Amino acid sequence: DGHVIDARASLAPAKWVNHSCNPNLEARQAGYRVFLHALRDIKPGEELFYDYALIIEGRKTAKDKKDHACLCGSRNCRKTMLA
């Protein structure tokens, strides 16, 4: 609908975690809370990533994939943040 996720004004520490198709974190939900668990040892200063795996209703169109494009640049990038 034209809205974007922009955490610039947020105080939540999750705003520092970005999407990647080759993540070093995994999101796990418990009720209404989401916890990020390391998939491997993370070096000090290393950027934090998890796979957003966004879910949209219905069939994913080319426009949906473009609107949710991934530019992570990993070798196994699927070119979309959609699940």
Buried (B, 14 or more C-beta within 10 A) or exposed (E): EEEEEEEEEEEEEEEEBEBBBEBBBEBEEEEEEEEBEEEEEEEEEEEBBBBBEEEEEEEBEEEBBEBBEBEBEEEEEEEBBBE
